[in-house]
Amino acid sequence: MSPDDIRDIRGPKGIFPLWLVIAVVAGALLLALGVYLFWRRKQRLPPPRALLPFEIALQGLEQIRTLMDPAKVREFSIAISDIVRKYIEDAFHITATHRTTEEFLRDLLQSSNTALAAHRNLLAEFLNQCDMAKFAGVSLSRQIIESLHHSARSFVVESSKPPPAAETRPAADTPTAPKLDSTTHNSTKAGP
């Protein structure tokens, strides 16, 4: 080797300070712990509550408000009729879709479901008006369309309520002994 070939000493190589290495490792562990805890909590959360049939129907009725226009009466009638029929199927377990209004109403008369039978007249009028717009092409005014929407909403709300509890009247149902007045009691004791 030649004396010209000697190189000068280089400075120290930079390495991470110990505190920086510890901080990075601790941060990574905290991040991993946070992700794990979030995942565990997500696993324990109960699933969202399933909507009840009347809640689904009310949401559907709100969504079709955009069809409440005399120019869209046929689409509105089909949509509102489908919502009410689907609600009846889901809530009362009675086949209402894929049947004519006459078949449905006839079977409703024979049904033992008192909650639905109580609304039979309202339901018959509602479904017949929908049928007139769907099949006969009858145009409906804005006022009648709003009335149909209101009656569908009223039907869903009213039929979803539990039936009122039967009032018990124990005083009227229990037989009571006849009361004797003092004159009758005295006349029966008086004797020969």
MARTI-909495 format. One record per residue (C-alpha): chain; residue in one letter; x, z, y. Coordinates in nm, 4 decimals. Each point is the difference from the previous one (the first is absolute). Example, Ala and Ser with C-alpha at 12.3 -4.5 7.8 and 13.67 -1.06 7.14 Angstrom:
<recs>
<rec cadena="A" residuo="A" u="1.2300" w="0.7800" v="-0.4500"/>
<rec cadena="A" residuo="S" u="0.1370" w="-0.0660" v="0.3440"/>
</recs>
This chain:
<recs>
<rec cadena="A" residuo="M" u="0.0000" w="0.0000" v="0.0000"/>
<rec cadena="A" residuo="S" u="0.1201" w="-0.0751" v="0.3363"/>
<rec cadena="A" residuo="P" u="0.0050" w="0.2551" v="0.2770"/>
<rec cadena="A" residuo="D" u="-0.2219" w="-0.2291" v="0.2004"/>
<rec cadena="A" residuo="D" u="-0.2604" w="0.0208" v="-0.2655"/>
<rec cadena="A" residuo="I" u="-0.0956" w="0.3616" v="0.0596"/>
<rec cadena="A" residuo="R" u="-0.3308" w="0.0500" v="0.1592"/>
<rec cadena="A" residuo="D" u="-0.1027" w="0.2811" v="0.2223"/>
<rec cadena="A" residuo="I" u="-0.2193" w="0.2868" v="-0.1259"/>
<rec cadena="A" residuo="R" u="-0.3667" w="-0.0527" v="0.0457"/>
<rec cadena="A" residuo="G" u="-0.2313" w="0.2641" v="0.1403"/>
<rec cadena="A" residuo="P" u="-0.2363" w="0.2043" v="-0.2151"/>
<rec cadena="A" residuo="K" u="-0.2920" w="-0.1866" v="-0.1535"/>
<rec cadena="A" residuo="G" u="-0.3361" w="0.1102" v="0.1312"/>
<rec cadena="A" residuo="I" u="-0.2176" w="0.1791" v="-0.2528"/>
<rec cadena="A" residuo="F" u="-0.3369" w="0.1565" v="0.0525"/>
<rec cadena="A" residuo="P" u="0.0203" w="0.3573" v="0.1133"/>
<rec cadena="A" residuo="L" u="-0.1338" w="0.2463" v="-0.2574"/>
<rec cadena="A" residuo="W" u="-0.2885" w="0.1118" v="0.2209"/>
<rec cadena="A" residuo="L" u="-0.1202" w="-0.3615" v="0.0297"/>
<rec cadena="A" residuo="V" u="0.0060" w="-0.0501" v="-0.3770"/>
<rec cadena="A" residuo="I" u="-0.1961" w="0.3228" v="-0.0512"/>
<rec cadena="A" residuo="A" u="-0.2532" w="-0.0983" v="0.2692"/>
<rec cadena="A" residuo="V" u="-0.0598" w="-0.3453" v="-0.1550"/>
<rec cadena="A" residuo="V" u="-0.0439" w="0.1463" v="-0.3502"/>
<rec cadena="A" residuo="A" u="-0.2340" w="0.2734" v="0.1305"/>
<rec cadena="A" residuo="G" u="-0.2054" w="-0.2565" v="0.1933"/>
<rec cadena="A" residuo="A" u="-0.0339" w="-0.2206" v="-0.3072"/>
<rec cadena="A" residuo="L" u="-0.1124" w="0.3000" v="-0.2073"/>
<rec cadena="A" residuo="L" u="-0.2553" w="0.1023" v="0.2639"/>
<rec cadena="A" residuo="L" u="-0.1345" w="-0.3545" v="0.0164"/>
<rec cadena="A" residuo="A" u="-0.0301" w="-0.0162" v="-0.3788"/>
<rec cadena="A" residuo="L" u="-0.1741" w="0.3389" v="-0.0034"/>
<rec cadena="A" residuo="G" u="-0.2432" w="-0.1133" v="0.2704"/>
<rec cadena="A" residuo="V" u="-0.0852" w="-0.3188" v="-0.1891"/>
<rec cadena="A" residuo="Y" u="-0.0526" w="0.1998" v="-0.3202"/>
<rec cadena="A" residuo="L" u="-0.2277" w="0.2555" v="0.1721"/>
<rec cadena="A" residuo="F" u="-0.2030" w="-0.2772" v="0.1646"/>
<rec cadena="A" residuo="W" u="-0.0420" w="-0.1716" v="-0.3370"/>
<rec cadena="A" residuo="R" u="-0.1092" w="0.3271" v="-0.1675"/>
<rec cadena="A" residuo="R" u="-0.2496" w="0.0730" v="0.2734"/>
<rec cadena="A" residuo="K" u="-0.1430" w="-0.3509" v="-0.0235"/>
<rec cadena="A" residuo="Q" u="-0.0444" w="0.0514" v="-0.3741"/>
<rec cadena="A" residuo="R" u="-0.1942" w="0.3240" v="0.0530"/>
<rec cadena="A" residuo="L" u="-0.2430" w="-0.1280" v="0.2624"/>
<rec cadena="A" residuo="P" u="-0.3458" w="-0.0499" v="-0.1448"/>
<rec cadena="A" residuo="P" u="-0.1211" w="-0.3568" v="-0.0006"/>
<rec cadena="A" residuo="P" u="-0.2340" w="-0.0878" v="0.2845"/>
<rec cadena="A" residuo="R" u="-0.3620" w="0.0936" v="-0.0654"/>
<rec cadena="A" residuo="A" u="-0.2119" w="-0.2815" v="-0.1345"/>
<rec cadena="A" residuo="L" u="-0.2773" w="-0.0968" v="0.2371"/>
<rec cadena="A" residuo="L" u="-0.3557" w="0.0763" v="-0.1014"/>
<rec cadena="A" residuo="P" u="-0.2432" w="-0.2923" v="-0.0360"/>
<rec cadena="A" residuo="F" u="-0.1784" w="0.0802" v="0.3262"/>
<rec cadena="A" residuo="E" u="0.3337" w="0.0125" v="0.1866"/>
<rec cadena="A" residuo="I" u="0.0954" w="-0.3411" v="-0.1370"/>
<rec cadena="A" residuo="A" u="-0.3401" w="-0.1385" v="0.0998"/>
<rec cadena="A" residuo="L" u="0.0239" w="0.1420" v="0.3533"/>
<rec cadena="A" residuo="Q" u="0.3464" w="-0.1523" v="0.0404"/>
<rec cadena="A" residuo="G" u="-0.1341" w="-0.3345" v="-0.1173"/>
<rec cadena="A" residuo="L" u="-0.2895" w="0.0204" v="0.2456"/>
<rec cadena="A" residuo="E" u="0.2429" w="0.0640" v="0.2841"/>
<rec cadena="A" residuo="Q" u="0.2180" w="-0.2933" v="-0.1036"/>
<rec cadena="A" residuo="I" u="-0.2864" w="-0.2508" v="0.0086"/>
<rec cadena="A" residuo="R" u="-0.0934" w="0.0789" v="0.3585"/>
<rec cadena="A" residuo="T" u="0.1879" w="-0.3185" v="0.0959"/>
<rec cadena="A" residuo="L" u="-0.2666" w="-0.1986" v="-0.1867"/>
<rec cadena="A" residuo="M" u="-0.2860" w="0.1495" v="0.2045"/>
<rec cadena="A" residuo="D" u="-0.0670" w="-0.3257" v="0.1820"/>
<rec cadena="A" residuo="P" u="-0.3083" w="-0.2234" v="-0.0366"/>
<rec cadena="A" residuo="A" u="0.2334" w="-0.2941" v="-0.0658"/>
<rec cadena="A" residuo="K" u="0.1447" w="0.1826" v="-0.3023"/>
<rec cadena="A" residuo="V" u="-0.3261" w="0.1424" v="-0.1341"/>
<rec cadena="A" residuo="R" u="0.0371" w="-0.1441" v="-0.3506"/>
<rec cadena="A" residuo="E" u="0.3516" w="0.1416" v="-0.0443"/>
<rec cadena="A" residuo="F" u="-0.1134" w="0.3328" v="0.1436"/>
<rec cadena="A" residuo="S" u="-0.3009" w="0.0178" v="-0.2332"/>
<rec cadena="A" residuo="I" u="0.2117" w="-0.0761" v="-0.3053"/>
<rec cadena="A" residuo="A" u="0.2640" w="0.2563" v="0.0968"/>
<rec cadena="A" residuo="I" u="-0.2385" w="0.2827" v="0.0868"/>
<rec cadena="A" residuo="S" u="-0.2112" w="-0.0586" v="-0.3103"/>
<rec cadena="A" residuo="D" u="0.3114" w="0.0042" v="-0.2193"/>
<rec cadena="A" residuo="I" u="0.1203" w="0.3255" v="0.1577"/>
<rec cadena="A" residuo="V" u="-0.3333" w="0.1754" v="-0.0560"/>
<rec cadena="A" residuo="R" u="-0.0370" w="-0.1318" v="-0.3558"/>
<rec cadena="A" residuo="K" u="0.3580" w="0.1026" v="-0.0881"/>
<rec cadena="A" residuo="Y" u="-0.0659" w="0.3450" v="0.1458"/>
<rec cadena="A" residuo="I" u="-0.3130" w="0.0351" v="-0.2140"/>
<rec cadena="A" residuo="E" u="0.1931" w="-0.0972" v="-0.3124"/>
<rec cadena="A" residuo="D" u="0.2862" w="0.2379" v="0.0696"/>
<rec cadena="A" residuo="A" u="-0.2047" w="0.2965" v="0.1218"/>
<rec cadena="A" residuo="F" u="-0.3060" w="-0.0179" v="-0.2251"/>
<rec cadena="A" residuo="H" u="0.1335" w="-0.1906" v="-0.3022"/>
<rec cadena="A" residuo="I" u="-0.2799" w="-0.2552" v="0.0203"/>
<rec cadena="A" residuo="T" u="0.0747" w="-0.3695" v="-0.0337"/>
<rec cadena="A" residuo="A" u="-0.0763" w="-0.1536" v="0.3383"/>
<rec cadena="A" residuo="T" u="0.2364" w="-0.2943" v="0.0349"/>
<rec cadena="A" residuo="H" u="-0.0585" w="-0.3291" v="-0.1805"/>
<rec cadena="A" residuo="R" u="-0.3756" w="0.0692" v="-0.0054"/>
<rec cadena="A" residuo="T" u="-0.2812" w="-0.1259" v="0.2133"/>
<rec cadena="A" residuo="T" u="-0.1602" w="0.2367" v="0.2457"/>
<rec cadena="A" residuo="E" u="-0.3238" w="-0.0073" v="-0.2001"/>
<rec cadena="A" residuo="E" u="0.1783" w="0.0945" v="-0.3242"/>
<rec cadena="A" residuo="F" u="0.1887" w="0.2773" v="0.1712"/>
<rec cadena="A" residuo="L" u="-0.3074" w="0.1471" v="0.1721"/>
<rec cadena="A" residuo="R" u="-0.2088" w="-0.0227" v="-0.3207"/>
<rec cadena="A" residuo="D" u="0.2653" w="0.1914" v="-0.1920"/>
<rec cadena="A" residuo="L" u="0.0270" w="0.2475" v="0.2851"/>
<rec cadena="A" residuo="L" u="-0.3675" w="0.0890" v="-0.0467"/>
<rec cadena="A" residuo="Q" u="0.0696" w="0.0768" v="-0.3659"/>
<rec cadena="A" residuo="S" u="0.3155" w="0.1966" v="0.0809"/>
<rec cadena="A" residuo="S" u="0.0024" w="0.3774" v="-0.0145"/>
<rec cadena="A" residuo="N" u="0.2420" w="0.0183" v="0.2925"/>
<rec cadena="A" residuo="T" u="-0.2054" w="0.1805" v="0.2639"/>
<rec cadena="A" residuo="A" u="0.2668" w="-0.0226" v="0.2713"/>
<rec cadena="A" residuo="L" u="-0.0099" w="-0.3789" v="-0.0129"/>
<rec cadena="A" residuo="A" u="-0.3749" w="-0.0262" v="-0.0608"/>
<rec cadena="A" residuo="A" u="-0.0638" w="0.1994" v="0.3195"/>
<rec cadena="A" residuo="H" u="0.1498" w="-0.2909" v="0.1963"/>
<rec cadena="A" residuo="R" u="-0.1715" w="-0.2778" v="-0.1951"/>
<rec cadena="A" residuo="N" u="-0.2131" w="-0.1328" v="0.2875"/>
<rec cadena="A" residuo="L" u="0.2888" w="-0.0061" v="0.2471"/>
<rec cadena="A" residuo="L" u="0.2190" w="-0.1647" v="-0.2606"/>
<rec cadena="A" residuo="A" u="-0.2649" w="-0.2610" v="-0.0859"/>
<rec cadena="A" residuo="E" u="-0.0489" w="-0.0968" v="0.3642"/>
<rec cadena="A" residuo="F" u="0.3745" w="-0.0123" v="0.0595"/>
<rec cadena="A" residuo="L" u="0.0760" w="-0.2154" v="-0.3047"/>
<rec cadena="A" residuo="N" u="-0.2923" w="-0.2354" v="0.0693"/>
<rec cadena="A" residuo="Q" u="0.1221" w="-0.0601" v="0.3574"/>
<rec cadena="A" residuo="C" u="0.3495" w="-0.0680" v="-0.1313"/>
<rec cadena="A" residuo="D" u="-0.1422" w="-0.2432" v="-0.2570"/>
<rec cadena="A" residuo="M" u="-0.1947" w="-0.1849" v="0.2688"/>
<rec cadena="A" residuo="A" u="0.3182" w="-0.0556" v="0.1992"/>
<rec cadena="A" residuo="K" u="0.2134" w="-0.0818" v="-0.3063"/>
<rec cadena="A" residuo="F" u="-0.2283" w="-0.2317" v="-0.1924"/>
<rec cadena="A" residuo="A" u="-0.2705" w="-0.1202" v="0.2387"/>
<rec cadena="A" residuo="G" u="0.2342" w="-0.0568" v="0.2914"/>
<rec cadena="A" residuo="V" u="-0.2121" w="0.2107" v="0.2338"/>
<rec cadena="A" residuo="S" u="0.1860" w="0.0733" v="0.3204"/>
<rec cadena="A" residuo="L" u="-0.0047" w="0.3567" v="0.1214"/>
<rec cadena="A" residuo="S" u="0.0283" w="0.1257" v="0.3535"/>
<rec cadena="A" residuo="R" u="0.2798" w="0.2305" v="0.1073"/>
<rec cadena="A" residuo="Q" u="-0.2489" w="0.2866" v="0.0097"/>
<rec cadena="A" residuo="I" u="-0.1121" w="-0.0573" v="-0.3615"/>
<rec cadena="A" residuo="I" u="0.3619" w="-0.0294" v="-0.1144"/>
<rec cadena="A" residuo="E" u="0.0808" w="0.3324" v="0.1657"/>
<rec cadena="A" residuo="S" u="-0.3113" w="0.1495" v="-0.1567"/>
<rec cadena="A" residuo="L" u="0.1127" w="-0.1196" v="-0.3446"/>
<rec cadena="A" residuo="H" u="0.3423" w="0.1535" v="0.0546"/>
<rec cadena="A" residuo="H" u="-0.1557" w="0.3250" v="0.1185"/>
<rec cadena="A" residuo="S" u="-0.2401" w="0.0176" v="-0.2953"/>
<rec cadena="A" residuo="A" u="0.2836" w="-0.0680" v="-0.2476"/>
<rec cadena="A" residuo="R" u="0.2084" w="0.2744" v="0.1581"/>
<rec cadena="A" residuo="S" u="-0.2961" w="0.2402" v="0.0014"/>
<rec cadena="A" residuo="F" u="-0.0718" w="-0.0746" v="-0.3650"/>
<rec cadena="A" residuo="V" u="0.3590" w="0.0667" v="-0.1035"/>
<rec cadena="A" residuo="V" u="0.0218" w="0.3234" v="0.1990"/>
<rec cadena="A" residuo="E" u="-0.3403" w="0.1336" v="-0.1057"/>
<rec cadena="A" residuo="S" u="0.0314" w="-0.0898" v="-0.3671"/>
<rec cadena="A" residuo="S" u="0.3467" w="0.1552" v="-0.0210"/>
<rec cadena="A" residuo="K" u="-0.1312" w="0.3423" v="0.0973"/>
<rec cadena="A" residuo="P" u="-0.0769" w="0.2349" v="-0.2882"/>
<rec cadena="A" residuo="P" u="-0.3719" w="0.0527" v="-0.0601"/>
<rec cadena="A" residuo="P" u="-0.1402" w="0.3126" v="0.1654"/>
<rec cadena="A" residuo="A" u="-0.0232" w="0.2997" v="-0.2300"/>
<rec cadena="A" residuo="A" u="-0.3500" w="0.0766" v="-0.1193"/>
<rec cadena="A" residuo="E" u="-0.1433" w="0.2919" v="0.1889"/>
<rec cadena="A" residuo="T" u="-0.1004" w="0.2863" v="-0.2204"/>
<rec cadena="A" residuo="R" u="-0.2966" w="0.2123" v="0.0920"/>
<rec cadena="A" residuo="P" u="-0.0111" w="0.2934" v="-0.2400"/>
<rec cadena="A" residuo="A" u="-0.2904" w="0.1668" v="0.1816"/>
<rec cadena="A" residuo="A" u="-0.2316" w="-0.2991" v="-0.0477"/>
<rec cadena="A" residuo="D" u="0.1096" w="-0.0747" v="-0.3577"/>
<rec cadena="A" residuo="T" u="-0.0358" w="0.3485" v="-0.1472"/>
<rec cadena="A" residuo="P" u="-0.3464" w="0.1216" v="-0.0829"/>
<rec cadena="A" residuo="T" u="-0.1023" w="0.3247" v="0.1635"/>
<rec cadena="A" residuo="A" u="-0.2461" w="0.2571" v="-0.1263"/>
<rec cadena="A" residuo="P" u="-0.3312" w="0.0050" v="0.1826"/>
<rec cadena="A" residuo="K" u="-0.0279" w="0.2725" v="0.2562"/>
<rec cadena="A" residuo="L" u="-0.2793" w="0.2465" v="-0.0334"/>
<rec cadena="A" residuo="D" u="-0.1511" w="0.1397" v="0.3113"/>
<rec cadena="A" residuo="S" u="-0.1161" w="0.3576" v="0.0185"/>
<rec cadena="A" residuo="T" u="-0.3727" w="-0.0797" v="-0.0223"/>
<rec cadena="A" residuo="T" u="0.0401" w="-0.1943" v="-0.3223"/>
<rec cadena="A" residuo="H" u="0.2244" w="0.2692" v="-0.1455"/>
<rec cadena="A" residuo="N" u="-0.2454" w="0.2801" v="0.0898"/>
<rec cadena="A" residuo="S" u="-0.3035" w="-0.1827" v="-0.1359"/>
<rec cadena="A" residuo="T" u="0.1642" w="-0.0506" v="-0.3363"/>
<rec cadena="A" residuo="K" u="0.0869" w="0.3690" v="-0.0299"/>
<rec cadena="A" residuo="A" u="-0.3444" w="0.1158" v="0.0974"/>
<rec cadena="A" residuo="G" u="-0.2172" w="0.0027" v="-0.3015"/>
<rec cadena="A" residuo="P" u="-0.2580" w="0.2096" v="-0.1917"/>
</recs>
